[in-house]
Amino acid sequence: MLTRHVVTFLGVCRLVLVAAVPSAVALTTPAAGDDGWVLWFFVPMNMGLHLTIASAFGSRQLGTLAFSWIAPLFTIGLTTLNGLALDQRWPADWPPPWLLWPTLFAFGLTALTFAWRFWFGQLQDTRRPATSQDPPG
């Protein structure tokens, strides 16, 4: 029970981060003419990709090996590019942003996938209360 809530909390925090990073990019990038609004499309696109991966991998085992590797890597790569575009200045040089962002997004996508599994997919709590008609044992 505690594991379910901790993983769900990490998955939700991850979704907030996935929405915050491209939002910060859109807010802090100086618009070249009238094209600045295009950056806001990364927010729903990233959220949609991450929720799609979590629902696809959290609901069942996927048989297509190519999709199993390419889709999550593409999702993490796209979000990492948003993180690198944000180009936050960290207090120290360690960890470098090219290492921090993919690691953070990969662990978050894993937490989101397991949260989906806990609530909707393979790892649901399927226990039901015992009734008088159930056999003993």
BAZAKE-188818 format. One line per 5 residues: number of its first residue (from 1); for each residue x, y, z of N, C-alpha, C, O. Coordinates in pm, 1 decimal, padded with zeros to 6 digits. Layout:
N
NUM = X,Y,Z,X,Y,Z,X,Y,Z,X,Y,Z  ... .
% end
This chain:
137
1 = 00082.9,-00119.6,00000.0,00000.0,00000.0,00000.0,00087.7,00126.5,00000.0,00063.0,00220.1,-00076.1  00189.7,00127.6,00086.1,00278.4,00243.7,00092.0,00356.9,00257.7,-00039.1,00376.8,00368.6,-00088.6  00400.9,00145.4,-00094.0,00474.2,00148.4,-00219.9,00389.2,00209.2,-00329.7,00438.2,00288.9,-00409.7  00264.3,00172.9,-00334.0,00172.4,00225.1,-00435.6,00162.8,00376.7,-00427.4,00164.2,00445.0,-00529.7  00153.0,00429.2,-00305.9,00138.1,00573.9,-00290.0,00268.8,00648.2,-00316.4,00267.1,00757.7,-00372.6 .
6 = 00381.0,00590.5,-00276.9,00509.5,00655.2,-00302.7,00536.9,00660.0,-00452.8,00578.5,00763.5,-00504.8  00514.0,00549.2,-00522.4,00537.1,00544.9,-00666.8,00441.1,00639.2,-00739.1,00479.7,00705.2,-00835.5  00316.8,00645.6,-00692.9,00220.0,00737.6,-00752.8,00262.5,00882.5,-00730.8,00251.2,00965.0,-00821.5  00311.0,00913.6,-00611.6,00359.6,01048.7,-00583.4,00476.3,01084.5,-00675.2,00481.1,01194.8,-00729.6  00571.0,00990.8,-00692.6,00684.1,01015.6,-00781.7,00638.6,01032.5,-00926.3,00691.7,01116.8,-00998.6 .
11 = 00540.2,00952.6,-00969.1,00487.4,00965.2,-01105.4,00419.2,01098.4,-01128.6,00434.7,01158.9,-01234.7  00343.3,01144.9,-01029.3,00275.0,01274.5,-01043.3,00376.9,01388.4,-01040.7,00364.5,01484.6,-01116.6  00477.8,01377.8,-00953.5,00583.6,01480.1,-00952.7,00655.0,01483.9,-01086.6,00693.8,01590.6,-01134.2  00671.7,01370.5,-01145.2,00735.1,01361.1,-01275.1,00650.7,01427.5,-01382.8,00704.6,01495.0,-01470.4  00518.5,01409.2,-01377.6,00430.8,01476.0,-01474.0,00435.8,01627.4,-01457.6,00431.9,01701.6,-01555.8 .
16 = 00444.4,01672.3,-01333.8,00457.1,01817.1,-01309.7,00587.4,01868.1,-01369.9,00589.8,01974.2,-01432.2  00695.3,01793.3,-01351.8,00824.2,01832.4,-01409.8,00818.5,01831.7,-01562.1,00873.0,01920.8,-01627.2  00752.6,01731.4,-01618.6,00740.7,01722.7,-01764.8,00660.8,01840.4,-01819.5,00687.7,01886.5,-01930.4  00564.0,01889.1,-01744.7,00487.9,02006.4,-01788.5,00564.7,02136.0,-01760.5,00554.3,02232.0,-01836.7  00641.0,02138.5,-01652.3,00710.1,02261.7,-01613.0,00829.2,02293.4,-01702.8,00854.0,02410.1,-01732.9 .
21 = 00902.0,02192.8,-01745.5,01023.1,02217.4,-01824.7,00989.8,02284.4,-01958.5,01047.0,02389.5,-01987.7  00899.2,02228.2,-02042.0,00869.4,02299.5,-02167.1,00796.1,02431.0,-02144.2,00806.5,02522.2,-02226.2  00721.9,02442.3,-02034.0,00657.8,02570.5,-02002.8,00763.1,02676.0,-01973.3,00752.0,02790.0,-02018.4  00865.8,02637.8,-01897.2,00973.5,02732.0,-01867.1,01049.8,02769.2,-01993.1,01092.0,02883.8,-02008.7  01067.8,02672.9,-02083.5,01134.3,02703.0,-02210.3,01052.4,02803.7,-02289.0,01106.5,02899.5,-02344.3 .
26 = 00921.6,02781.8,-02293.8,00834.8,02873.5,-02369.0,00831.5,03012.3,-02306.1,00822.4,03112.4,-02377.1  00839.0,03018.7,-02173.8,00834.7,03148.1,-02106.6,00966.9,03223.6,-02114.3,00967.5,03346.5,-02121.3  01078.6,03151.7,-02112.9,01208.7,03219.3,-02105.0,01276.3,03239.0,-02239.4,01372.6,03315.1,-02248.6  01228.8,03173.0,-02343.5,01290.6,03188.2,-02474.2,01239.1,03315.7,-02539.8,01118.2,03334.2,-02553.6  01328.9,03402.1,-02579.4,01282.0,03522.5,-02648.0,01219.9,03484.9,-02781.9,01279.7,03413.0,-02861.8 .
31 = 01101.3,03534.0,-02804.2,01028.5,03501.1,-02926.8,01089.2,03574.6,-03045.2,01110.3,03695.8,-03041.5  01116.4,03499.3,-03148.7,01165.7,03558.6,-03272.4,01044.9,03588.8,-03360.5,00999.7,03503.2,-03436.5  00994.4,03707.2,-03350.1,00874.0,03742.6,-03424.9,00750.6,03687.7,-03354.4,00735.7,03700.6,-03232.8  00663.7,03627.2,-03431.8,00539.9,03572.9,-03376.0,00544.3,03421.8,-03359.3,00439.3,03359.1,-03345.2  00662.7,03361.5,-03360.4,00673.6,03216.3,-03353.9,00690.1,03162.4,-03212.9,00706.1,03041.4,-03197.1 .
36 = 00687.1,03244.7,-03111.1,00705.8,03198.7,-02974.3,00594.3,03110.0,-02923.2,00617.2,03027.5,-02834.8  00474.3,03124.7,-02976.6,00360.6,03043.9,-02930.9,00376.5,02897.3,-02968.5,00313.4,02811.6,-02906.6  00458.3,02866.1,-03067.4,00478.3,02727.9,-03111.4,00541.4,02645.1,-03000.2,00514.5,02525.4,-02989.7  00625.1,02706.8,-02917.0,00690.0,02634.4,-02807.8,00589.7,02578.0,-02707.7,00619.6,02480.9,-02638.3  00471.2,02638.1,-02699.8,00369.8,02588.3,-02605.5,00312.3,02453.9,-02649.4,00249.3,02385.7,-02568.5 .
41 = 00331.7,02414.1,-02773.7,00284.4,02282.7,-02817.6,00365.2,02168.6,-02755.3,00318.2,02055.0,-02749.9  00486.4,02198.6,-02708.2,00566.6,02094.9,-02644.3,00506.3,02049.1,-02511.4,00528.2,01935.2,-02470.2  00431.7,02135.1,-02444.6,00371.8,02097.1,-02315.7,00271.4,01982.7,-02334.9,00289.6,01877.3,-02274.0  00166.4,01998.3,-02416.5,00073.5,01884.2,-02431.9,00136.5,01765.8,-02505.0,00098.9,01651.1,-02481.1  00232.6,01793.4,-02594.3,00296.2,01683.1,-02665.4,00377.4,01596.9,-02569.1,00368.1,01474.2,-02573.5 .
46 = 00457.0,01659.5,-02482.1,00533.4,01582.4,-02384.6,00442.9,01508.8,-02287.2,00465.6,01391.5,-02257.7  00340.9,01576.7,-02237.3,00247.9,01511.1,-02144.0,00179.9,01392.5,-02212.2,00168.2,01284.9,-02153.5  00135.9,01412.2,-02334.7,00068.8,01304.3,-02407.2,00160.6,01186.1,-02433.6,00119.6,01071.0,-02419.2  00284.7,01214.2,-02472.2,00379.3,01105.5,-02495.9,00406.9,01026.1,-02368.7,00410.7,00903.1,-02371.9  00426.1,01095.2,-02258.0,00456.9,01025.4,-02133.6,00337.1,00944.9,-02082.9,00353.8,00833.2,-02033.9 .
51 = 00219.2,01000.0,-02094.2,00100.9,00924.4,-02052.7,00073.1,00807.2,-02146.0,00024.8,00702.9,-02102.0  00103.2,00823.5,-02274.1,00085.6,00713.0,-02369.4,00181.2,00599.5,-02338.1,00141.5,00483.0,-02337.0  00306.3,00632.4,-02312.9,00404.4,00529.2,-02277.7,00364.0,00459.8,-02148.4,00369.0,00337.1,-02139.6  00323.9,00537.6,-02047.9,00284.4,00477.8,-01919.7,00163.3,00386.4,-01935.8,00158.8,00278.6,-01876.4  00065.5,00428.3,-02015.2,-00052.8,00344.0,-02032.0,-00023.4,00221.5,-02118.0,-00077.8,00113.9,-02092.9 .
56 = 00061.8,00236.7,-02219.1,00093.0,00122.4,-02306.0,00175.2,00017.7,-02231.8,00147.9,-00101.9,-02242.7  00275.1,00061.5,-02156.9,00361.2,-00032.6,-02086.8,00302.9,-00074.1,-01952.5,00336.5,-00180.7,-01901.0  00216.7,00007.7,-01895.7,00159.5,-00025.3,-01766.5,00041.5,-00119.4,-01774.2,00010.5,-00187.1,-01676.2  -00024.3,-00125.3,-01886.6,-00143.6,-00208.2,-01898.1,-00112.6,-00351.6,-01938.0,-00182.2,-00443.7,-01895.2  -00010.5,-00371.8,-02018.2,00018.2,-00506.1,-02069.0,00163.4,-00512.8,-02114.6,00230.3,-00410.5,-02129.1 .
61 = 00210.3,-00633.8,-02136.7,00343.4,-00652.9,-02192.3,00334.0,-00635.9,-02343.5,00248.9,-00697.1,-02408.1  00419.7,-00554.5,-02398.6,00416.3,-00530.7,-02541.9,00504.5,-00632.0,-02612.9,00616.0,-00660.0,-02568.9  00454.8,-00686.5,-02722.0,00528.2,-00788.5,-02794.0,00625.1,-00733.2,-02896.7,00721.0,-00801.3,-02932.9  00602.9,-00612.2,-02944.5,00687.9,-00554.6,-03047.4,00813.3,-00498.1,-02983.4,00807.5,-00399.5,-02910.0  00926.2,-00560.6,-03011.2,01050.7,-00519.6,-02948.9,01094.1,-00380.0,-02993.4,01144.5,-00302.4,-02912.3 .
66 = 01075.1,-00347.7,-03120.3,01117.0,-00216.1,-03170.5,01039.9,-00104.6,-03099.7,01099.2,-00005.0,-03058.3  00910.9,-00120.5,-03085.9,00830.2,-00019.3,-03017.4,00869.5,-00009.9,-02870.5,00869.3,00098.7,-02812.6  00902.9,-00123.2,-02810.7,00939.0,-00125.4,-02668.9,01065.2,-00046.2,-02639.2,01081.6,00002.8,-02527.4  01153.9,-00032.5,-02734.9,01276.0,00043.1,-02715.0,01269.4,00183.0,-02774.3,01317.4,00277.8,-02712.1  01212.1,00198.2,-02891.1,01215.5,00326.5,-02961.5,01122.8,00429.4,-02897.4,01162.9,00544.2,-02878.6 .
71 = 01001.9,00391.4,-02864.0,00904.5,00488.1,-02810.6,00949.8,00550.1,-02678.5,00944.6,00672.5,-02666.5  00994.2,00472.8,-02578.5,01040.9,00538.1,-02455.6,01167.0,00622.4,-02476.3,01179.9,00729.9,-02417.8  01259.4,00574.0,-02558.8,01380.8,00652.7,-02583.4,01350.3,00783.0,-02656.0,01410.6,00886.0,-02626.0  01258.1,00779.5,-02750.4,01216.6,00901.5,-02819.1,01152.2,00998.9,-02720.8,01179.3,01118.9,-02724.9  01067.7,00947.6,-02633.3,00999.0,01031.7,-02535.1,01098.9,01095.3,-02439.2,01091.9,01215.2,-02412.4 .
76 = 01190.9,01016.0,-02387.8,01292.4,01069.5,-02296.5,01384.0,01167.7,-02370.0,01422.4,01270.5,-02314.2  01418.7,01136.3,-02494.5,01504.7,01225.4,-02572.5,01439.9,01359.8,-02601.2,01504.9,01463.9,-02591.5  01312.5,01357.6,-02636.4,01242.3,01483.2,-02664.5,01232.1,01569.6,-02539.1,01251.8,01690.9,-02545.4  01201.6,01508.3,-02426.9,01192.0,01584.4,-02302.8,01329.4,01633.2,-02258.7,01341.4,01742.1,-02202.5  01433.4,01553.5,-02283.6,01569.6,01595.8,-02251.7,01609.7,01717.1,-02334.5,01675.3,01808.2,-02283.9 .
81 = 01571.0,01718.6,-02460.3,01600.5,01836.1,-02543.0,01532.9,01960.7,-02487.8,01589.7,02069.7,-02493.2  01411.7,01945.2,-02434.6,01346.2,02058.6,-02369.6,01423.7,02101.9,-02246.0,01438.8,02221.3,-02220.3  01472.7,02005.1,-02169.7,01551.6,02038.6,-02051.4,01681.4,02108.7,-02087.0,01722.2,02203.1,-02019.2  01746.4,02062.7,-02193.6,01870.0,02128.2,-02237.1,01842.5,02267.0,-02293.8,01925.2,02357.4,-02281.3  01726.3,02283.5,-02355.9,01690.8,02416.6,-02406.7,01665.7,02514.0,-02292.4,01687.5,02634.4,-02306.0 .
86 = 01620.0,02461.0,-02180.8,01599.4,02546.8,-02064.5,01732.9,02601.6,-02014.7,01741.2,02716.2,-01970.8  01837.5,02518.5,-02022.0,01974.6,02559.0,-01990.8,01984.0,02628.9,-01856.8,02034.5,02740.7,-01846.4  01934.8,02561.7,-01755.3,01945.0,02616.5,-01619.7,02090.2,02617.2,-01577.1,02165.8,02525.2,-01608.4  02127.9,02718.9,-01507.3,02263.0,02726.5,-01452.4,02260.0,02665.6,-01312.6,02198.5,02720.6,-01221.2  02326.0,02553.3,-01297.3,02328.6,02483.0,-01169.4,02439.1,02543.4,-01083.8,02533.2,02602.0,-01137.3 .
91 = 02429.4,02530.1,-00951.9,02531.9,02587.9,-00863.7,02671.6,02531.5,-00887.8,02770.6,02602.4,-00869.7  02680.8,02406.5,-00927.8,02811.7,02345.6,-00953.3,02810.5,02284.2,-01093.0,02706.8,02278.5,-01159.1  02926.0,02239.1,-01135.9,02933.8,02177.5,-01268.2,02891.2,02031.4,-01266.6,02883.3,01968.4,-01372.1  02863.9,01977.3,-01150.2,02823.2,01837.5,-01143.3,02684.8,01829.9,-01083.1,02665.2,01893.3,-00979.4  02589.7,01761.9,-01134.8,02595.0,01683.6,-01257.0,02573.4,01771.7,-01379.1,02500.5,01870.7,-01372.6 .
96 = 02636.3,01736.0,-01490.0,02615.5,01814.3,-01611.9,02473.2,01794.9,-01663.8,02416.3,01687.0,-01647.4  02414.9,01897.1,-01725.8,02275.4,01887.3,-01772.0,02251.6,01773.2,-01870.4,02143.0,01715.3,-01870.5  02348.5,01739.4,-01953.4,02329.0,01630.9,-02050.1,02318.3,01495.1,-01980.7,02268.3,01399.4,-02039.7  02365.4,01485.9,-01854.5,02353.0,01363.4,-01777.4,02233.7,01369.7,-01682.5,02167.5,01268.8,-01658.6  02207.0,01486.4,-01629.5,02099.4,01502.3,-01532.2,01961.5,01480.9,-01593.1,01881.3,01403.8,-01540.3 .
101 = 01933.7,01549.0,-01704.4,01798.7,01544.1,-01760.5,01755.2,01404.4,-01804.8,01646.6,01361.4,-01765.9  01834.6,01330.8,-01884.4,01787.0,01198.1,-01924.5,01772.4,01102.1,-01807.5,01681.4,01019.2,-01806.3  01861.3,01112.4,-01708.6,01849.8,01025.3,-01591.2,01722.4,01056.2,-01514.5,01648.7,00965.4,-01476.0  01696.8,01182.8,-01492.6,01576.5,01224.8,-01420.9,01450.2,01183.2,-01494.7,01356.3,01132.9,-01433.1  01447.0,01203.3,-01625.0,01327.6,01168.8,-01701.2,01310.5,01017.9,-01717.6,01197.3,00970.0,-01723.9 .
106 = 01419.3,00942.4,-01724.5,01408.5,00796.2,-01736.5,01353.9,00735.5,-01607.9,01264.8,00650.7,-01612.7  01406.5,00778.1,-01492.0,01353.4,00726.4,-01365.6,01208.5,00770.0,-01345.1,01127.5,00694.4,-01291.5  01176.7,00890.2,-01387.1,01039.1,00937.8,-01373.6,00942.5,00861.7,-01461.5,00831.2,00830.6,-01419.0  00983.5,00831.1,-01584.0,00897.3,00753.6,-01672.9,00876.0,00613.2,-01618.2,00767.1,00557.4,-01632.0  00977.1,00556.3,-01557.1,00961.9,00425.6,-01492.7,00863.7,00434.0,-01376.3,00778.2,00346.7,-01361.6 .
111 = 00874.6,00537.2,-01293.9,00781.3,00554.1,-01182.6,00638.8,00574.8,-01233.0,00544.0,00520.8,-01175.9  00623.8,00652.3,-01339.0,00491.0,00675.4,-01394.5,00431.4,00546.7,-01450.8,00311.9,00521.4,-01435.5  00514.2,00465.8,-01515.5,00466.7,00338.2,-01569.7,00423.1,00244.6,-01457.8,00318.9,00180.0,-01468.8  00500.7,00236.3,-01350.7,00461.5,00150.0,-01239.8,00340.1,00204.6,-01165.8,00258.7,00127.1,-01115.7  00326.6,00336.8,-01158.0,00205.7,00392.7,-01098.0,00083.2,00353.1,-01180.0,-00021.6,00320.3,-01124.4 .
116 = 00097.0,00356.5,-01312.0,-00013.6,00313.3,-01398.0,-00044.6,00166.1,-01373.4,-00161.1,00127.0,-01366.4  00059.7,00085.0,-01360.3,00039.2,-00057.7,-01334.1,-00030.7,-00080.3,-01200.4,-00118.7,-00165.6,-01189.4  00008.5,-00003.9,-01099.5,-00053.2,-00020.3,-00968.3,-00201.1,00016.4,-00969.3,-00281.5,-00049.3,-00903.2  -00237.4,00119.4,-01042.9,-00374.9,00167.3,-01037.8,-00464.6,00105.2,-01144.7,-00582.3,00080.7,-01118.5  -00411.8,00079.3,-01264.3,-00498.1,00035.0,-01373.9,-00454.5,-00094.5,-01441.1,-00534.9,-00157.6,-01509.8 .
121 = -00330.8,-00135.3,-01423.1,-00276.6,-00243.4,-01505.3,-00252.2,-00372.1,-01432.0,-00335.7,-00418.1,-01354.1  -00136.9,-00430.0,-01457.7,-00104.0,-00564.2,-01414.2,-00090.1,-00579.4,-01263.8,-00113.6,-00688.7,-01212.2  -00053.9,-00477.2,-01192.9,-00027.4,-00489.8,-01049.9,-00141.0,-00437.7,-00963.2,-00118.5,-00399.6,-00848.3  -00261.4,-00435.4,-01015.9,-00376.3,-00389.4,-00938.6,-00398.0,-00480.5,-00819.0,-00363.5,-00598.6,-00822.3  -00454.9,-00425.2,-00714.6,-00490.2,-00504.6,-00598.6,-00621.3,-00575.7,-00630.4,-00728.3,-00515.0,-00625.9 .
126 = -00612.5,-00704.2,-00662.3,-00731.9,-00778.6,-00704.4,-00794.1,-00856.5,-00590.0,-00884.1,-00937.8,-00611.3  -00746.9,-00832.1,-00469.4,-00805.0,-00903.0,-00355.1,-00946.2,-00853.0,-00331.3,-00975.3,-00734.1,-00343.5  -01031.8,-00945.7,-00297.5,-01169.1,-00908.4,-00263.5,-01199.8,-00968.2,-00127.4,-01137.2,-01066.4,-00087.5  -01292.8,-00912.1,-00057.5,-01323.6,-00966.9,00074.6,-01381.5,-01108.1,00062.2,-01454.4,-01139.5,-00031.9  -01347.2,-01190.5,00158.6,-01396.9,-01328.2,00158.2,-01546.0,-01330.2,00189.9,-01594.7,-01253.9,00273.3 .
131 = -01616.6,-01418.9,00121.6,-01759.9,-01435.3,00146.7,-01783.9,-01573.5,00205.2,-01693.6,-01657.1,00208.0  -01903.6,-01596.8,00250.9,-01935.1,-01726.2,00313.1,-01940.4,-01837.6,00208.4,-01934.6,-01954.9,00245.2  -01950.9,-01805.5,00081.4,-01958.3,-01908.4,-00020.6,-01821.7,-01949.6,-00073.6,-01812.0,-02044.0,-00152.0  -01716.4,-01880.5,-00032.4,-01581.5,-01916.6,-00075.6,-01536.9,-02042.7,-00001.7,-01568.8,-02060.5,00115.9  -01463.1,-02130.2,-00070.3,-01410.5,-02247.5,-00000.8,-01304.2,-02204.5,00099.4,-01235.6,-02104.7,00077.4 .
136 = -01289.4,-02278.4,00209.3,-01186.6,-02241.3,00308.2,-01046.7,-02260.3,00251.9,-01023.9,-02346.6,00167.2  -00953.0,-02178.5,00299.8,-00813.7,-02195.3,00260.5,-00773.4,-02094.8,00167.9,-00658.4,-02093.8,00124.0 .
% end
